[in-house]
Amino acid sequence: MIGLMTTAPTTLEPAQAYEAVASRDARFDGWFIVGVTSTGIYCRPSCPTPIRPKRENTKFFVTAAAAQRAGFRACKRCRPDASPGSPSWDVRADLVGRAMRLVADGVVDREGVAGLARRLAVSERHLNRLLNDEVGAGPLAIARANRAQTARTLVETTDLKFTDVAFAAGFSSVRQFNDTVKEVFALSPTELRRKAPNNPRGVASTVQLRLAFRPPLHADALYTWVAGRTIEGLQHVECEAGGRVIVRSLRLPNGPCVARLRIADGYVETNLDLHAIADLGTAVERCRRLLDLDVDPQVVDAALGHDPHLGPLVAARRGLRAPGSVDGFETAIFAILGQQVSVKAACRFAARLVETFGDAGPGDGMRAFPAPEALMDADLSEVGLTKRSQAAIQDIARRCADGLWLDPGASREDVRQQLLAVRGVGPWTANYVAMRALRDPDILLTGDLIVRRNAQRLGLSDNARALEVHGQAWAPWRTYATHHLWAAPSAADYPKGSTND
């Protein structure tokens, strides 16, 4: 069996890629795309087609957009566009990684290439050149591939008219929608709908779909994480006949959304109640981010499992995920609320903010977390916070209202410096935002009380500096090491919070 890559390469090694295709290795789904010149289609590495392509008839691409640009259409058998995303974009902190995360979040659809370039502080020409060189397609082509997959989801899972599907998916015209669907999937929208699996269909603003992930996935740990951070009106876990369901309110560009997420065997059953169907792609991306569905857990487990102290924790929780953020501003505020107090106390403070300043969502009793503009000059005295925390929240709210982006496309170092400039924000808060909102996979929260206490229980030093030195061996997956230490037995016995903010 070939070994897994630690990060997705931008220049694929053909011999290794072909070996993955020849063995139908599902571990590489999403890492790269294989184009077959004899058929003109592109597939996942694990495509179950009974005929293995000859080596001379294969080409390899980092993205589906690059394969489409080269003239290939999507395989109808393996549906490569529905595979989990590449783990590389969360790991990479460079401009390409940041750009790919922003495109996935729908920035090009909402703000155009000019808006994407502005966020990244580069020229459009440089951005186009860099993405074409690195991933084989420019931002417009990558966004087009994302729009095609969003359109397919809407065609197959809703009863929306195709005119509504076209504009909801981000196309500028129905003709562009029809042409793209035919070119990418070799089927018209009508044929796609007719051939769709017999899944329950949503109507209007309700969409039901499945989110793929790479196994293993430790579902209990995810449910426990969310349940332990229940915020009335914002997020909780429900028990149903079919199992537990994560219920989460999202604040999206065109209005609030309520997501219901149930982890099944090989996918996450997802129900989205949207204020605006145009937010579907962004909602899906943020749900994937929340549950950390694009990571390759086998790579992470292999890297951390060799440590004699951390190894038993990894063995007990194979596929442990690092839950991400659906709203960077919300995460920053929650980090401030959690300073020097327990998680439960922070959740109570957050619930008061949501109830007082949040917008009503489409679900019963659900509300979206307040926007920065709602908090920057708000009277927070009734929330029960210290004056220092109130001032820090308002300062961050003003910075975000003025253009500070706390999302996965932001520069991690720039965000860190801006947060540390806020009075009342220290390294723990800045690092917490980096690991959750900016999706940095390599943050070890040595200032966290539970991390240090559980490290000591495992035979490691509880001294922050000594733990930092030992933790260097866990790079580039120290965020996952932090989550293993948080999830260690008896963690609930301790209050969580920083010791240096």
RAKASUL-V353776 format. One record per backbone hydrogen bond with DSSP energy under -0.5 kcal/mol. CO is the residue of the C=O (numbers start at 1). NH is the residue of the N-H. E is the energy in kcal/mol with one decimal. If there is no record, write none. Layout:
# RAKASUL-V353776
CO/NH/E, CO/NH/E
This chain:
# RAKASUL-V353776
10/12/-0.6, 12/14/-0.9, 13/17/-2.5, 14/18/-2.8, 15/19/-1.8, 16/20/-1.8, 17/21/-1.9, 18/22/-3.1, 19/23/-1.6, 20/25/-2.6, 21/24/-1.2, 24/26/-0.9, 25/28/-1.7, 26/29/-1.5, 28/31/-1.9, 28/32/-1.1, 32/30/-0.6, 33/35/-0.5, 33/61/-2.9, 34/43/-2.8, 35/37/-0.7, 35/59/-2.4, 36/39/-1.0, 36/40/-2.5, 36/41/-0.9, 40/73/-2.1, 41/36/-3.1, 42/75/-1.9, 43/34/-2.1, 44/47/-1.4, 50/52/-0.7, 54/57/-1.6, 55/58/-1.6, 57/37/-2.6, 59/35/-3.8, 61/33/-3.1, 63/67/-1.5, 64/68/-2.7, 65/69/-2.4, 66/70/-1.4, 67/72/-2.3, 68/71/-1.7, 73/42/-2.7, 75/79/-1.1, 79/82/-1.8, 80/83/-1.4, 86/89/-0.9, 87/90/-0.8, 87/91/-1.2, 88/92/-2.7, 94/98/-2.3, 95/99/-2.6, 96/100/-2.6, 97/101/-1.8, 98/102/-1.9, 99/103/-2.6, 100/104/-2.0, 101/105/-1.2, 102/107/-2.1, 103/106/-1.7, 106/110/-1.8, 107/111/-3.5, 107/112/-0.6, 108/112/-1.7, 111/115/-1.2, 112/116/-1.9, 113/117/-2.8, 114/118/-2.3, 115/119/-2.2, 116/120/-1.7, 117/121/-0.7, 117/122/-2.1, 118/121/-0.7, 123/127/-2.3, 124/128/-2.7, 125/129/-2.4, 126/130/-2.5, 127/131/-2.5, 128/132/-2.4, 129/133/-2.1, 130/134/-2.4, 131/135/-2.9, 131/136/-0.7, 131/137/-0.9, 132/136/-0.9, 138/142/-2.3, 139/143/-2.6, 140/144/-2.3, 141/145/-2.0, 142/146/-1.9, 143/147/-2.5, 144/148/-2.3, 145/149/-1.8, 146/150/-2.3, 147/151/-2.8, 148/152/-2.2, 149/153/-2.2, 150/154/-2.3, 151/155/-2.8, 152/156/-2.5, 153/157/-1.8, 154/158/-1.5, 157/202/-2.8, 157/208/-0.5, 161/165/-2.4, 162/166/-2.6, 163/167/-1.6, 164/168/-2.4, 165/169/-2.4, 166/171/-2.2, 167/170/-0.6, 173/177/-1.8, 174/178/-2.9, 175/179/-2.8, 176/180/-2.3, 177/181/-2.4, 178/182/-2.3, 179/183/-2.3, 180/184/-2.9, 181/185/-2.5, 181/187/-0.7, 182/186/-1.4, 184/74/-4.0, 188/192/-2.5, 189/193/-2.4, 190/194/-2.1, 191/195/-2.2, 192/196/-0.6, 193/196/-0.7, 197/199/-2.5, 202/159/-1.4, 203/206/-2.6, 205/207/-0.5, 205/274/-3.1, 207/272/-3.1, 209/270/-3.0, 210/212/-0.6, 211/268/-2.1, 213/215/-0.5, 217/219/-1.5, 218/222/-1.4, 219/223/-2.7, 220/224/-2.6, 221/225/-2.3, 222/226/-2.3, 223/227/-2.9, 224/228/-2.2, 226/229/-1.5, 227/230/-1.2, 230/232/-0.5, 231/234/-2.9, 231/235/-2.2, 233/367/-3.4, 234/249/-2.8, 235/231/-2.1, 236/247/-3.0, 238/240/-0.5, 238/245/-2.6, 240/243/-1.6, 243/240/-2.2, 245/238/-2.9, 245/247/-0.6, 246/248/-0.5, 246/261/-2.8, 247/236/-2.0, 248/259/-3.4, 250/252/-0.8, 250/257/-2.1, 252/255/-1.4, 255/252/-1.4, 256/275/-1.2, 257/250/-3.4, 257/259/-0.5, 258/273/-2.6, 259/248/-2.9, 260/271/-2.2, 261/246/-3.1, 262/264/-0.5, 262/269/-2.7, 264/266/-1.2, 266/213/-0.8, 267/264/-2.8, 267/269/-0.6, 268/211/-2.1, 269/262/-2.6, 270/209/-2.4, 271/260/-2.4, 271/273/-0.5, 272/207/-2.3, 272/274/-0.8, 273/258/-1.8, 276/279/-2.2, 277/280/-1.8, 279/283/-2.8, 280/284/-2.7, 281/285/-2.2, 282/286/-2.2, 283/287/-2.1, 284/288/-2.4, 285/289/-2.0, 286/290/-2.4, 287/291/-1.9, 288/292/-0.6, 288/293/-2.3, 289/292/-0.7, 289/324/-1.3, 290/324/-0.6, 292/295/-0.6, 293/214/-0.6, 295/297/-0.8, 296/299/-0.8, 296/300/-1.5, 297/301/-3.1, 298/302/-1.9, 299/303/-1.9, 300/304/-2.4, 301/305/-2.5, 302/306/-0.6, 304/307/-1.3, 307/311/-3.0, 310/313/-0.7, 310/314/-2.1, 311/315/-2.6, 312/316/-1.5, 313/317/-1.1, 315/318/-0.5, 317/320/-1.4, 319/218/-1.7, 321/323/-0.7, 327/331/-2.1, 328/332/-2.2, 329/333/-2.3, 330/334/-2.7, 331/335/-2.2, 332/336/-1.7, 333/337/-2.5, 334/338/-1.8, 336/339/-1.4, 338/341/-1.2, 342/346/-2.1, 343/347/-2.5, 344/348/-1.9, 345/349/-2.1, 346/350/-2.6, 347/351/-2.5, 348/352/-1.7, 349/353/-1.8, 350/354/-2.6, 351/355/-2.7, 352/356/-2.1, 353/357/-3.0, 353/358/-0.6, 354/358/-1.7, 359/368/-3.4, 363/366/-1.5, 366/361/-3.3, 368/359/-0.6, 371/374/-1.3, 371/375/-0.7, 372/375/-1.2, 372/376/-1.8, 375/378/-0.8, 378/380/-0.9, 380/383/-1.4, 380/385/-0.6, 381/384/-0.6, 386/390/-2.5, 387/391/-2.4, 388/392/-2.1, 389/393/-2.6, 390/394/-2.3, 391/395/-2.2, 392/396/-2.5, 393/397/-2.4, 394/398/-2.2, 395/399/-2.2, 396/400/-2.6, 397/401/-2.4, 398/402/-1.7, 399/404/-2.6, 400/403/-1.3, 403/405/-0.6, 404/406/-0.5, 407/410/-2.3, 411/415/-2.5, 412/416/-2.0, 413/417/-2.2, 414/418/-2.2, 415/419/-2.6, 416/420/-2.5, 417/421/-0.9, 419/422/-1.8, 422/425/-1.9, 424/426/-0.5, 426/430/-2.2, 427/431/-2.7, 428/432/-2.4, 429/433/-2.2, 430/434/-1.9, 431/435/-2.4, 432/436/-1.8, 433/437/-1.9, 433/438/-1.6, 434/440/-2.5, 436/325/-1.5, 439/441/-0.6, 441/479/-2.3, 441/480/-0.7, 442/444/-0.5, 443/445/-0.6, 444/446/-2.1, 445/448/-1.7, 447/499/-1.1, 448/452/-2.0, 449/453/-2.5, 450/454/-3.0, 451/455/-1.8, 452/456/-2.0, 453/457/-1.8, 454/458/-1.1, 455/460/-2.8, 456/459/-1.6, 463/467/-2.8, 464/468/-2.2, 465/469/-2.0, 466/470/-2.3, 467/471/-2.6, 468/472/-0.6, 469/472/-1.0, 470/473/-1.5, 471/474/-1.9, 472/475/-1.1, 474/477/-2.4, 477/480/-0.6, 477/481/-1.4, 478/482/-2.2, 479/483/-1.8, 480/484/-2.1, 481/485/-2.2, 482/486/-2.4, 483/487/-2.2, 485/488/-0.8, 488/491/-1.7, 490/493/-1.5, 491/494/-1.7, 497/449/-1.9
